[in-house]
């Protein structure tokens, strides 16, 4: 039976990527990574993989997966953003991949990479939901980097 969902200003056929990212099942989402789909479903697939992998980051392989897919999402975001903005009535929503990746890099002591991710988020005018948003996060990361350099 064909199913349709609202997307990209019209009804579109729900595909395996849509079913995967809405499933909450990490292995299914990983299998869907190689499938072609619309940009909005691609965004949600990548974002949900990063979110689930970060929650399981104590496992080294899952941590690597979080990092790899997060970087892929950031890399693809310039192409995804216009479609996402259109879907969200002209406003880019919060994109947790950027903050998650920044936290992951900071946890690993890779403050410059964390700062770079925050700067990329700022370039898209994204917000992270904190009082200082990405600018405040960058200031905190720079402070931690300076402290680490002193020791």
C-alpha positions as CSV (number, residue, x, y, z in Angstrom):
1,X,0.0,0.0,0.0
2,X,1.4,3.4,-1.0
3,X,1.6,5.9,1.8
4,X,2.0,9.7,1.4
5,X,3.4,12.2,3.9
6,X,3.4,16.0,3.7
7,X,6.7,17.3,2.6
8,X,8.3,19.9,0.4
9,X,5.0,21.7,0.1
10,X,3.2,18.7,-1.3
11,X,2.3,15.2,-0.5
12,X,5.2,12.8,-1.3
13,X,5.4,9.1,-1.1
14,X,6.9,7.8,2.1
15,X,10.0,5.8,1.4
16,X,12.4,3.6,3.3
17,X,14.4,6.6,4.5
18,X,11.3,8.2,6.0
19,X,10.4,4.9,7.6
20,X,13.9,4.4,8.9
21,X,14.4,7.8,10.5
22,X,11.0,7.6,12.2
23,X,11.6,4.1,13.5
24,X,14.2,5.0,16.1
25,X,16.1,1.8,15.1
26,X,19.7,2.7,14.6
27,X,20.6,-0.4,12.4
28,X,17.7,0.4,10.1
29,X,18.7,4.0,9.9
30,X,22.3,3.0,9.0
31,X,21.0,0.8,6.2
32,X,19.0,3.7,4.8
33,X,22.1,6.0,4.7
34,X,23.0,4.8,1.2
35,X,19.4,5.3,-0.2
36,X,18.4,8.3,-2.3
37,X,15.6,10.4,-0.9
38,X,14.4,14.0,-0.6
39,X,16.6,16.4,1.3
40,X,14.3,16.8,4.3
41,X,14.2,13.1,5.0
42,X,17.9,12.9,4.5
43,X,18.3,15.7,7.1
44,X,16.2,13.9,9.6
45,X,17.9,10.6,9.0
46,X,21.3,12.0,9.6
47,X,20.2,14.0,12.6
48,X,18.6,11.0,14.2
49,X,21.6,8.8,13.6
50,X,23.8,11.4,15.3
51,X,21.4,11.7,18.2
52,X,21.1,8.0,18.9
53,X,24.9,7.4,18.4
54,X,25.8,10.2,20.8
55,X,23.6,8.6,23.5
56,X,25.6,5.4,23.1
57,X,29.0,7.1,22.7
58,X,30.6,5.1,25.5
59,X,31.1,2.4,22.9
60,X,34.1,3.4,20.7
61,X,32.6,2.2,17.4
62,X,29.3,4.1,18.1
63,X,31.3,7.2,19.1
64,X,33.2,6.9,15.7
65,X,29.8,6.6,14.0
66,X,28.5,9.7,15.7
67,X,31.5,11.7,14.6
68,X,31.5,10.4,11.0
69,X,27.7,10.8,10.4
70,X,27.8,14.2,12.2
71,X,30.5,15.5,10.0
72,X,28.6,14.1,6.9
73,X,25.5,16.0,8.0
74,X,27.4,19.2,8.5
75,X,29.1,18.8,5.1
76,X,25.7,18.2,3.4
77,X,23.9,20.9,5.3
78,X,24.5,23.7,2.8
79,X,22.6,21.6,0.2
80,X,19.9,20.5,2.8
81,X,19.3,23.9,4.3
82,X,17.2,25.5,1.5
83,X,14.8,22.6,1.3
84,X,14.6,22.4,5.1
85,X,13.9,26.1,5.3
86,X,11.2,25.8,2.7
87,X,9.6,22.9,4.6
88,X,9.7,24.9,7.8
89,X,7.9,28.0,6.5
90,X,11.1,30.0,5.9
91,X,12.8,29.4,9.2
92,X,15.6,26.9,9.8
93,X,14.8,24.9,12.9
94,X,17.3,24.0,15.6
95,X,19.7,21.4,14.2
96,X,21.1,19.4,17.1
97,X,23.8,17.8,15.0
98,X,25.9,20.9,15.3
99,X,25.7,21.1,19.1
100,X,26.1,17.4,19.5
101,X,29.2,17.3,17.3
102,X,30.6,20.3,19.2
103,X,30.0,18.5,22.5
104,X,31.6,15.3,21.2
105,X,34.8,17.2,20.0
106,X,35.0,19.1,23.3
107,X,34.7,15.8,25.3
108,X,37.7,14.5,23.2
109,X,39.7,17.7,23.9
110,X,39.4,18.8,20.2
111,X,38.4,22.3,21.0
112,X,39.3,23.8,17.7
113,X,37.1,21.3,15.8
114,X,34.3,22.1,18.3
115,X,34.7,25.8,17.7
116,X,34.8,25.3,13.9
117,X,31.5,23.4,14.1
118,X,29.9,26.2,16.1
119,X,31.1,28.7,13.6
120,X,29.6,26.7,10.8
121,X,26.3,26.7,12.7
122,X,26.5,30.5,13.1
123,X,27.1,30.8,9.4
124,X,23.6,29.3,8.9
125,X,22.2,31.5,11.6
126,X,21.3,28.4,13.7
127,X,20.6,28.6,17.4
128,X,21.4,25.9,20.0
129,X,18.8,26.7,22.6
130,X,21.2,28.0,25.2
131,X,21.3,31.5,26.6
132,X,24.4,32.5,24.7
133,X,23.7,30.3,21.7
134,X,26.7,29.3,19.6
135,X,28.5,32.5,20.3
136,X,28.5,31.7,24.0
137,X,29.4,28.1,23.3
138,X,32.4,29.3,21.3
139,X,33.5,31.6,24.2
140,X,33.3,28.6,26.6
141,X,35.2,26.4,24.3
142,X,38.0,29.0,23.8
143,X,38.3,29.3,27.6
144,X,38.6,25.5,28.0
145,X,41.1,25.4,25.1
146,X,43.2,28.1,26.8
147,X,43.0,26.3,30.2
148,X,44.1,23.0,28.5
149,X,47.0,24.8,26.8
150,X,48.2,26.1,30.1
151,X,48.5,22.7,31.7
